[in-house]
Amino acid sequence: MRIFPRPAPRPPGYRPRNRLPAALLAGLLIATLAPSKQALAVPAYAVQTGQPCAACHVGAFGPQLKPFGRDFKLFGYTATDGKPHPPHLAATIYGSLTHTEADEPGNVAHFGPNDNLAIDQISLYYAGRITGSIGAFAQVTYDGVQRQFAWDNTDIRYAHDTTLFDEDLVWGVSANNAPTVTDIWNSTPVWGFPYNGSSIAGTPTATALVDGAMNQGVIGAGGYAMWNEWIYLDIDGYKGLGRGVRNALGVVPVTGSDSYDGVSPYWKLAATHDFNDGAESFEFGTYGLHADIWPGGITYAGTDSLTDTALDANFQWIANTKDVTSSTVSTHATWIHESLDLGASHALFATNRRDQLEEFRADLSYSYAATWTPTIQYFNTRGSSDPARWGTPSGSPNSSGVVMELAYVPWGKPDSPVNWANGRLALQYVSYDKFNGSSAHSSDFNTVYLNLWFAFGLGD
């Protein structure tokens, strides 16, 4: 039920495609501003369930999920208020101001060296029940920074509940286009904090495969199950899309981008439970991804083999579960270890034969009255030195720092005066103590990011 994923760093040579004509942009803005009956984190879900945004989401605007929101996704986006509803569409738009400590001339085409205003994204969704057991989250996005259309996060689910060994069992199948998009917690990469960030400011170059590299460039399917409200298992397989398909779907650049050989497996296994009627909940588990990759799409030198193995943990405390605006404390953490066997890249680009990469992130948030939500995160990436692999001056991928954010959401509560729109204003500060292997001048990349999201329902 999350709106936007963490922004992945753009690959070298990234160039925009399919510029949006001004008239079409105006049309989209008019469409998104048209009034409708309900609009919350994903407005179509709010219409379908009859619940305010704060019932599912910490801070009344996603993406952090409360127990009700996690169950809604687990059961395939099919929960309803029992009233007839036509298929629901939704739209979101968000814009921002980015300021970096030092100017970054030429960092992104069409933007100046600093203090840039942008319409970051405009997205349209189909979100909700298709049949009694099938539901979907499907998103198409116009990226206002790179000036291109693309298909975005998609997760179509069938869910069924039964019993196993006299205990409750919820199982289902999913067709989706991004590893970890199926997850119902907020520590795995697609839905993890920071929930949005500047696409204009420079970011560290090294990220693990599971941290977004495959997103929308693959198609996958798999199954999941929750047994006895204690054990969760999810297994998916992903097949890389051909270059022509990626080009048609806006997953660019195609030239020079990696391709995937065979089926890439993803897995998650976790222990989880809610206590005291959902007032406290925890999750601890492992997830991972393996892929055989043709680097740069070149097939004659064999493949690289990348394996990500990760741990994640979550804890949430809700002061009063009978009040959807009650104070909520949430904490999430993930650790990712990537093992890289770079046989093909070594032959083609003179990288090391083998590399290691580790990522760690941990965040803590406190939501007051489902209106004010401060969050702080520590992040640390480190790995073996390899100039050809990471593209950093020192050859080191090491980066670390802190993200601080304060979000304000005025609506999305049961007594909100406006029930057809929701908004989120957030001020974010990213501070680096190390950037791409160097502490010297790392503060030049410190970023202030002010952003405003709006969500709208497009019919009921």
C-alpha positions, 0 to 999 in steps of 0.5 A: 500500500506504499505509494513510492519506493526508495529512489534507486541511484541512476546508472551511469549514462542515464538519459531521459526518454519520452518527454511529456508534452506540456498539454498532456502534463496540464491534462494530468494535473487537471485530472488529479485535481478533480474532486472525488469521494475519498482519497487517502494513501492509495485512495481506491483502497480507502473507498473500498474499505471505508476506512480512513488512511490512519487505519492502515498507515502510521502517520495517516499517509503511508507507507508504514503499515499498521496491523490492519494495513498488513492484513489488507495486503496479506489477504490480497487487497480484497477487504471491503466495506460490503458496499458495491464499488466500481473499479477504483483508480487513484492518482498521486503527484509530488513535488520538491525543492532540493538543496545540497551543501555544495553545487553539483553542476551537470548532475542531472540534465535540465536542472541547475547546480543547486536549489532545484524545484521539481515535479518529481512524480505523477502516478496513476493507479489501479488499486483494489479488489478484482474478484472476491479473492484477487486484488491488485496494486498497479502503478504507472508513473511519469518521472518529472526529473528524468522526464519519462513514463514507465510502468512502476510497482505492480503486485497482483494477488490471489489469496485464500484462507484455510487451516493447517494442523488446526491453525489458521493458514493464509496462502496466496500467489502473486505476479509482480515486477520487483523483488521485495514488493510483496513484503508486508513490513517496512524494512525490505528495500522497496518499502523501506525508509526513506520513503522518498528522496531527491532524484537530483542530489548525488547519492552513493554509487554502490547498492546491493542487487536486492536494493532496487537494481532489478525493479521493473526490469523483470517479471516474477511470480511466486507464492506466500503463506502465513501460518498460525499468525506466526510464520511467514514464507514468500518464494518468488522467481524473476525472469528478465525482460527483453530489451524491446519490452523494457524499452516499451515499458520505459525501463531505460536506458536499455543500451549498456544495462545489465540483462538476467540469465535464467530465473532469479529466485527471491525468498523471505522467511520470518517469525512475526506476531501481534500482541495485545490486540495489535498494540505491539507487533514484531517481525524478525526474518531473512530474505535474499536474492540470487541472479546470474547477470550478463553485465552491460547486456554482453553475453559472450563473456559468460555471467556474473553471479550475485547472491544477496542474503539479508536479515531484517527486524521490525517492532511497532507499538500503538498506544491505543488500538481503538483510536486510529490517531493514537501515538505509534512508535515504529522501528525497522532494521535491515542488513544485506550481505552481497557476494559477487562472483564477477567472472564476466565483468573481470574479463570485460571491464577488469573488475576484481574476480570477486567482491563483497558488499554490505549494507545496514540501515536502521530507523526509528519513528514516532507518530503523534496524533497521526499528524506529526511523524519525525523519523531518524535513520542511520545507514552504512554501506561498505565493501571491498575496494574495486574501482572498476566495479564501483566507479569511485575515485578511491575504489571504495564503495563505503558510505555512511550517514544519517537521514532525519525527516519530519512529516506533517499530514493534516488529513486522513483522519476520521474527523478530517474536513476534506475527505476527497484528498490527502497530503503530506509535507515533509522536510528531510535532511541527509548528512554524510560522514563518508561518501563513496569511500571518502570522508573528505568533502563528504558533507558537500553532498549533504542534502535538504529535501522539502517535498509535498505529496498529494493523493486523489481519488478518481471515482467511486 
